[in-house]
């Protein structure tokens, strides 16, 4: 093998400690996403446990949205706190603290009494604990993912970043399968049914056990990022993040991620309810549709990561934004409007819709980490990824406003158009990042951005 070929091969490999960091980032994100969707999947059949018996359907929907949104709103708070820690004390230590925190919080949720025992206090406690949970969840990926990608060779960052992100659809499948199995042996019906009274606690206990097991393994096997250890330390990462060119980078990422989050909410939070009413699928059929579509989506993530490595991150997001704004609303209308009524047809359409709207998540983590230099990367990635969730998190209220002009079930069509437009605009405002040096300090990172067409720092 020639000297140049040997150099390329060496640059294309990951050291053993890097492979452990990559596995740790994937497992950590899997556990993170498992915890995030516990209320959506596992707690939904037991919603009566935390609600008054005479609650209206509209109020029940708002309560469910609040429980889900509380976690999402807590995540940017965690990103600020743990992003700062990740840049100051290291990615590894921050990951351990964050995952331990959400493991304890999930355990506390599993022990909560319900509305019969505490009245409205039960709902308040659940929302508060989910908010605290979100803070710790916002710290996991904020630190573990930069650590892994800082070990990744440039030629494979797209693939490895996508691999980490498959933790989301696979965690969704896992919790859906677990809930599906529990409901088969512990029926959920009235307030006194086994699943409503105590069966829903099992997935939460399982999530807490996953978190604690991960912490033990991660502390033993994963080493700190060499890029972070060798880089000059920033005294105030958050201050630097919102200064000069870094501030412009952040708001460009914020624009793109606002669209990414809004599209996610329309597909992962709203669509499952619409598959039941008005589409007419049973709870079992909805679960089957989601399990199949999210299993396929994991492959879509990998495909998106590989494609972004070939054509570049910026062109990828431009195409993804256009597809979300144009094709996704059409597919949504076909599903919700019952143009196709067979279960096989609905499964196929849901798979395609998921891939169009959600596959871009396979590129998101790599792209945002490439947008910020090593000294503020945990802060930039964590806050850029998470803060954008806040505005889209109130999607239920946007739907309520739009419902005065159209049927409620068709309001996601408008929001998908907005989501795709935000992704495309955000991508257009930013540079290409595929070839950035992840170990570079601020001057090298900014010089590369200038070569790709971005302005130099003021």
C-alpha positions as CSV (number, residue, x, y, z in Angstrom):
1,X,0.0,0.0,0.0
2,X,1.3,3.5,-0.9
3,X,2.1,6.1,1.8
4,X,-0.8,8.2,0.7
5,X,-3.2,5.2,0.8
6,X,-1.9,4.3,4.2
7,X,-2.5,7.8,5.5
8,X,-6.1,7.8,4.1
9,X,-6.8,4.4,5.7
10,X,-5.4,5.6,9.1
11,X,-7.5,8.8,8.9
12,X,-10.6,6.6,8.1
13,X,-10.4,4.5,11.3
14,X,-11.5,5.1,14.8
15,X,-9.3,4.1,17.9
16,X,-10.7,1.6,20.4
17,X,-11.6,4.4,22.9
18,X,-13.4,6.1,20.1
19,X,-15.5,3.0,19.3
20,X,-16.5,2.8,23.0
21,X,-17.4,6.5,23.0
22,X,-19.5,5.9,19.9
23,X,-21.3,3.0,21.5
24,X,-21.8,5.0,24.7
25,X,-23.3,7.9,22.8
26,X,-25.7,5.5,21.0
27,X,-26.8,3.7,24.2
28,X,-27.1,7.0,26.1
29,X,-29.3,8.5,23.4
30,X,-31.4,5.3,23.3
31,X,-32.0,5.5,27.0
32,X,-32.7,9.3,26.7
33,X,-35.3,8.7,24.0
34,X,-36.8,5.8,25.8
35,X,-37.4,8.1,28.7
36,X,-38.7,11.0,26.5
37,X,-41.5,8.9,25.0
38,X,-42.7,7.1,28.1
39,X,-45.6,9.5,28.6
40,X,-46.6,9.3,24.9
41,X,-46.6,5.5,24.6
42,X,-46.6,3.8,28.0
43,X,-48.6,6.3,30.0
44,X,-51.2,7.1,27.4
45,X,-53.3,4.0,28.1
46,X,-53.2,4.9,31.8
47,X,-54.1,8.6,31.4
48,X,-57.2,8.1,33.6
49,X,-54.8,7.5,36.6
50,X,-53.8,11.2,36.6
51,X,-57.1,12.7,35.5
52,X,-60.5,13.4,36.9
53,X,-63.2,10.9,35.7
54,X,-65.3,13.7,34.1
55,X,-62.5,15.5,32.2
56,X,-63.4,16.5,28.7
57,X,-61.5,15.2,25.6
58,X,-60.1,18.6,24.9
59,X,-58.8,19.1,28.4
60,X,-57.4,15.6,28.4
61,X,-55.5,16.4,25.2
62,X,-54.1,19.6,26.7
63,X,-53.0,17.7,29.8
64,X,-51.2,15.1,27.7
65,X,-49.5,17.8,25.7
66,X,-48.4,19.5,28.9
67,X,-46.8,16.3,30.2
68,X,-44.9,15.8,26.9
69,X,-44.0,19.5,26.5
70,X,-42.7,19.8,30.1
71,X,-39.9,17.4,29.2
72,X,-39.1,19.1,26.0
73,X,-39.1,22.6,27.7
74,X,-36.8,21.2,30.4
75,X,-34.2,20.1,27.8
76,X,-32.9,23.5,26.8
77,X,-32.5,24.4,30.5
78,X,-30.4,21.2,30.8
79,X,-28.5,22.1,27.6
80,X,-27.5,25.5,29.1
81,X,-26.4,23.9,32.4
82,X,-24.8,20.7,31.1
83,X,-23.4,22.3,27.9
84,X,-21.5,24.7,30.1
85,X,-20.3,21.8,32.3
86,X,-19.4,19.7,29.2
87,X,-17.1,22.5,28.0
88,X,-15.7,23.2,31.4
89,X,-15.2,19.9,33.2
90,X,-15.4,17.5,30.3
91,X,-17.9,15.5,28.2
92,X,-17.5,12.2,30.1
93,X,-18.2,13.5,33.7
94,X,-21.1,15.6,32.5
95,X,-22.7,12.6,30.8
96,X,-22.5,10.5,34.0
97,X,-24.1,13.3,36.1
98,X,-26.9,13.9,33.6
99,X,-27.9,10.2,33.1
100,X,-27.8,9.6,36.8
101,X,-30.1,12.5,37.3
102,X,-32.8,11.4,34.9
103,X,-32.6,7.8,36.1
104,X,-33.5,9.0,39.6
105,X,-36.3,11.3,38.3
106,X,-37.8,8.5,36.2
107,X,-37.7,6.2,39.3
108,X,-39.6,8.9,41.3
109,X,-42.3,9.2,38.5
110,X,-42.8,5.4,38.7
111,X,-43.7,5.8,42.4
112,X,-46.3,8.6,41.9
113,X,-49.8,8.3,43.4
114,X,-52.7,9.3,41.1
115,X,-55.6,11.7,41.0
116,X,-57.7,9.5,43.3
117,X,-55.1,10.0,46.1
118,X,-53.8,13.6,45.5
119,X,-56.3,15.3,43.1
120,X,-54.7,17.9,40.9
121,X,-51.5,17.7,42.9
122,X,-50.8,14.4,41.1
123,X,-50.8,16.0,37.7
124,X,-48.7,18.9,39.0
125,X,-46.1,16.5,40.4
126,X,-46.0,14.6,37.2
127,X,-45.5,17.7,35.1
128,X,-42.8,19.1,37.5
129,X,-40.9,15.8,37.6
130,X,-41.1,15.5,33.8
131,X,-39.7,19.1,33.6
132,X,-36.8,18.1,35.9
133,X,-36.4,14.9,33.9
134,X,-36.0,17.0,30.8
135,X,-33.3,19.1,32.4
136,X,-31.2,16.0,33.0
137,X,-32.1,14.5,29.6
138,X,-30.8,17.7,28.0
139,X,-27.4,17.0,29.5
140,X,-27.0,13.5,28.1
141,X,-26.7,14.1,24.4
142,X,-25.1,17.6,25.1
143,X,-22.0,15.9,26.3
144,X,-21.9,12.2,25.1
145,X,-22.5,13.0,21.4
146,X,-19.7,15.6,21.0
147,X,-17.3,13.2,22.8
148,X,-18.1,10.5,20.3
149,X,-17.9,12.7,17.2
150,X,-14.6,14.3,18.3
151,X,-13.2,10.8,18.0
152,X,-14.8,10.1,14.6
153,X,-12.8,10.3,11.3
154,X,-14.0,13.0,9.0
155,X,-14.9,10.6,6.2
156,X,-17.3,8.7,8.5
157,X,-18.9,11.5,10.6
158,X,-22.1,11.4,8.6
159,X,-22.5,7.6,9.2
160,X,-21.4,7.7,12.9
161,X,-23.7,10.7,13.7
162,X,-26.6,8.9,12.0
163,X,-25.8,5.7,14.0
164,X,-26.0,7.6,17.3
165,X,-29.4,9.1,16.3
166,X,-30.9,5.7,15.5
167,X,-31.3,5.5,19.3
168,X,-34.5,7.5,18.8
169,X,-36.6,5.3,16.5
170,X,-35.2,2.1,18.0
171,X,-36.1,3.4,21.6
172,X,-39.6,4.2,20.3
173,X,-39.9,0.7,18.9
174,X,-38.7,-0.8,22.2
175,X,-41.1,1.1,24.4
176,X,-44.0,0.4,22.0
177,X,-43.2,-3.3,22.1
178,X,-42.9,-3.3,25.8
179,X,-46.2,-1.5,26.3
180,X,-47.8,-3.7,23.7
181,X,-46.7,-6.8,25.6
182,X,-47.8,-5.4,28.9
183,X,-51.3,-4.5,27.6
184,X,-51.7,-8.1,26.4
185,X,-51.4,-9.4,29.9
186,X,-52.5,-6.4,31.9
187,X,-55.6,-4.9,30.3
188,X,-56.1,-1.2,30.4
189,X,-59.7,-0.2,30.7
190,X,-61.4,1.6,33.5
191,X,-59.6,3.3,36.4
192,X,-59.4,0.0,38.4
193,X,-57.8,-2.0,35.6
194,X,-54.4,-3.5,36.3
195,X,-52.4,-1.5,33.7
196,X,-54.0,1.8,34.8
197,X,-53.4,1.2,38.5
198,X,-49.8,-0.2,38.3
199,X,-48.8,-1.7,35.0
200,X,-47.8,1.6,33.5
201,X,-45.1,1.8,36.2
202,X,-43.1,-1.1,34.7
203,X,-41.8,0.8,31.7
204,X,-40.7,3.6,33.9
205,X,-38.9,1.2,36.2
206,X,-37.3,-0.4,33.2
207,X,-36.2,3.1,31.9
208,X,-34.6,3.9,35.3
209,X,-32.7,0.6,35.3
210,X,-31.4,1.3,31.8
211,X,-30.1,4.6,33.0
212,X,-28.3,3.3,36.0
213,X,-26.8,0.4,34.1
214,X,-25.6,2.8,31.4
215,X,-23.9,5.0,34.0
216,X,-22.0,2.0,35.5
217,X,-20.8,0.9,32.0
218,X,-19.9,4.4,30.8
219,X,-17.9,5.3,33.8
220,X,-15.9,2.1,33.5
221,X,-15.2,2.0,29.7
222,X,-15.4,5.5,28.1
223,X,-12.5,7.9,28.2
224,X,-12.6,11.7,27.9
225,X,-12.4,13.3,24.5
226,X,-8.8,13.8,23.4
227,X,-9.8,16.9,21.3
228,X,-11.4,18.5,24.4
229,X,-8.4,17.6,26.6
230,X,-5.9,19.1,24.2
231,X,-7.9,22.3,23.4
232,X,-7.5,25.6,25.1
233,X,-10.3,25.9,27.7
234,X,-12.9,28.7,27.3
235,X,-13.6,30.5,30.6
236,X,-17.2,31.3,29.8
237,X,-18.5,29.0,27.0
238,X,-22.0,30.4,27.0
239,X,-20.8,34.0,26.8
240,X,-18.6,33.1,23.9
241,X,-21.5,31.2,22.2
242,X,-23.6,34.4,22.1
243,X,-20.8,36.6,20.8
244,X,-19.8,37.6,17.3
245,X,-19.8,34.9,14.7
246,X,-20.7,32.2,17.2
247,X,-24.0,34.1,17.9
248,X,-24.7,34.2,14.2
249,X,-24.0,30.5,13.9
250,X,-26.3,29.8,16.8
251,X,-29.3,31.6,15.3
252,X,-28.8,29.9,12.0
253,X,-28.9,26.6,13.7
254,X,-31.9,27.7,15.8
255,X,-33.8,28.5,12.7
256,X,-33.1,25.1,11.1
257,X,-33.9,23.2,14.3
258,X,-37.1,25.0,14.9
259,X,-38.3,23.5,11.6
260,X,-36.9,20.1,12.5
261,X,-38.7,20.0,15.9
262,X,-42.0,21.3,14.5
263,X,-42.0,18.5,11.9
264,X,-41.1,16.0,14.5
265,X,-44.1,17.0,16.7
266,X,-46.5,16.7,13.7
267,X,-45.4,13.1,13.0
268,X,-44.5,11.6,16.3
269,X,-46.9,13.3,18.7
270,X,-50.0,14.3,16.5
271,X,-50.2,11.6,13.9
272,X,-50.6,8.6,16.3
273,X,-53.7,10.2,17.7
274,X,-55.1,10.9,14.3
275,X,-54.5,7.3,13.2
276,X,-57.1,6.3,15.9
277,X,-59.5,9.2,15.1
278,X,-60.4,10.0,12.4
279,X,-58.6,7.3,10.5
280,X,-60.2,4.6,12.6
281,X,-57.4,2.3,13.6
282,X,-57.6,0.4,16.9
283,X,-55.0,1.0,19.6
284,X,-53.4,-2.3,18.6
285,X,-53.2,-1.3,15.0
286,X,-51.8,2.1,15.7
287,X,-49.1,0.4,17.8
288,X,-48.2,-2.0,15.0
289,X,-48.1,0.9,12.5
290,X,-45.7,2.9,14.7
291,X,-43.4,-0.1,15.5
292,X,-43.0,-0.9,11.8
293,X,-42.5,2.7,10.6
294,X,-40.0,3.5,13.3
295,X,-38.0,0.4,12.7
296,X,-37.7,1.4,9.0
297,X,-36.9,4.9,10.0
298,X,-33.7,3.7,11.8
299,X,-32.5,2.6,8.3
300,X,-33.6,6.0,6.9
301,X,-31.4,7.7,9.4
302,X,-28.4,5.7,8.2
303,X,-29.3,6.5,4.6
304,X,-29.6,10.2,5.4
305,X,-26.2,10.3,7.2
306,X,-24.5,8.5,4.3
307,X,-26.2,10.8,1.7
308,X,-25.1,13.9,3.6
309,X,-21.6,12.6,3.5
310,X,-21.8,12.3,-0.3
311,X,-23.6,15.5,-1.2
312,X,-22.8,17.7,1.8
313,X,-24.9,18.7,4.8
314,X,-26.2,22.0,3.4
315,X,-27.6,20.5,0.1
316,X,-29.1,17.6,2.2
317,X,-31.1,20.0,4.4
318,X,-32.2,22.1,1.5
319,X,-33.7,19.0,-0.1
320,X,-35.1,17.7,3.2
321,X,-36.8,21.1,3.9
322,X,-38.4,21.1,0.4
323,X,-39.7,17.6,0.8
324,X,-41.1,18.3,4.2
325,X,-43.0,21.4,2.9
326,X,-44.2,19.9,-0.3
327,X,-44.5,16.1,-0.1
328,X,-45.2,15.6,3.6
329,X,-48.5,17.6,3.7
330,X,-49.8,15.6,0.7
331,X,-49.0,12.3,2.4
332,X,-50.5,13.5,5.7
333,X,-53.7,14.5,3.8
334,X,-54.0,11.1,2.1
335,X,-53.6,9.4,5.5
336,X,-55.9,11.6,7.6
337,X,-58.4,12.1,4.8
338,X,-58.8,8.3,4.5
339,X,-58.0,8.3,0.8
340,X,-56.3,5.0,1.5
341,X,-58.1,2.7,4.0
342,X,-56.3,-0.6,4.0
343,X,-53.9,-1.2,7.0
344,X,-51.1,-2.1,4.6
345,X,-51.6,1.1,2.7
346,X,-51.6,3.2,5.9
347,X,-48.4,1.4,7.1
348,X,-46.6,2.2,3.8
349,X,-47.7,5.8,3.7
350,X,-46.7,6.3,7.4
351,X,-43.3,4.8,6.7
352,X,-42.7,7.2,3.7
353,X,-44.0,10.2,5.7
354,X,-41.7,9.3,8.6
355,X,-38.7,9.0,6.4
356,X,-39.4,12.3,4.6
357,X,-39.9,14.4,7.8
358,X,-37.8,12.6,10.3
359,X,-34.8,11.1,8.4
360,X,-33.1,14.5,8.6
361,X,-32.5,13.8,12.3
362,X,-29.8,11.4,11.2
363,X,-27.8,14.4,10.0
364,X,-28.8,16.9,12.7
365,X,-26.4,15.8,15.4
366,X,-23.4,15.7,13.1
367,X,-24.2,19.1,11.5
368,X,-24.6,21.0,14.7
369,X,-21.5,19.6,16.2
370,X,-19.6,20.7,13.1
371,X,-21.0,24.2,13.4
372,X,-19.1,25.0,16.7
373,X,-15.5,24.8,17.6
374,X,-14.2,22.5,20.3
375,X,-14.1,25.1,23.1
376,X,-17.9,25.8,23.0
377,X,-19.1,22.7,21.2
378,X,-21.1,21.1,24.0
379,X,-22.8,24.4,24.7
380,X,-23.4,25.2,21.0
381,X,-24.7,21.7,20.3
382,X,-26.8,21.4,23.4
383,X,-28.4,24.8,23.3
384,X,-28.7,24.9,19.5
385,X,-30.3,21.5,19.5
386,X,-32.6,22.0,22.5
387,X,-33.6,25.7,22.7
388,X,-35.4,25.4,19.4
389,X,-37.8,22.9,20.9
390,X,-39.6,25.5,23.0
391,X,-41.7,27.3,20.3
392,X,-42.7,24.0,18.5
393,X,-43.5,22.4,21.8
394,X,-46.8,24.5,21.9
395,X,-48.0,22.9,18.7
396,X,-51.4,22.0,20.4
397,X,-52.1,25.7,20.8
398,X,-51.2,26.5,17.2
399,X,-53.5,23.7,16.1
400,X,-56.2,25.1,18.3
401,X,-55.8,28.5,16.6
402,X,-55.8,27.1,13.1
403,X,-58.8,25.0,13.8
404,X,-61.0,28.1,13.6
405,X,-60.2,28.2,9.9
406,X,-60.0,24.4,9.1
407,X,-60.8,21.0,10.6
408,X,-58.4,20.2,13.5
409,X,-57.1,17.1,11.8
410,X,-55.8,19.1,8.8
411,X,-53.9,21.7,10.8
412,X,-50.7,19.7,10.7
413,X,-50.6,20.3,6.9
414,X,-50.0,24.0,7.5
415,X,-47.5,23.4,10.3
416,X,-45.5,20.9,8.1
417,X,-45.2,23.6,5.4
418,X,-43.8,26.0,8.0
419,X,-41.5,23.3,9.3
420,X,-40.0,22.6,5.9
421,X,-39.6,26.3,5.1
422,X,-37.7,26.9,8.4
423,X,-35.4,23.9,7.6
424,X,-34.6,25.1,4.1
425,X,-34.1,28.8,5.2
426,X,-31.8,27.7,8.1
427,X,-29.7,25.5,5.7
428,X,-29.4,28.3,3.2
429,X,-28.1,30.7,5.8
430,X,-25.3,28.4,6.9
431,X,-22.1,27.1,5.3
432,X,-21.1,23.6,4.3
433,X,-19.6,21.7,7.3
434,X,-18.7,18.3,6.0
435,X,-14.9,18.8,6.0
436,X,-14.4,20.9,9.2
437,X,-11.7,19.8,11.6
438,X,-13.5,18.8,14.8
439,X,-10.3,19.4,16.9
440,X,-9.8,22.9,15.6
441,X,-9.8,25.9,17.8
442,X,-11.9,28.9,17.0
443,X,-9.6,30.6,14.4
444,X,-9.3,27.5,12.3
445,X,-13.0,26.8,12.4
446,X,-13.9,30.4,11.4
447,X,-11.3,30.4,8.6
448,X,-12.8,27.2,7.2
449,X,-16.3,28.7,7.4
450,X,-15.1,31.8,5.5
451,X,-13.7,29.6,2.8
452,X,-17.2,28.0,2.5
453,X,-18.8,31.4,2.1
454,X,-19.7,32.3,5.7
455,X,-18.7,35.8,7.0
456,X,-15.7,36.1,9.3
457,X,-16.2,37.1,12.9
458,X,-16.8,40.7,13.6
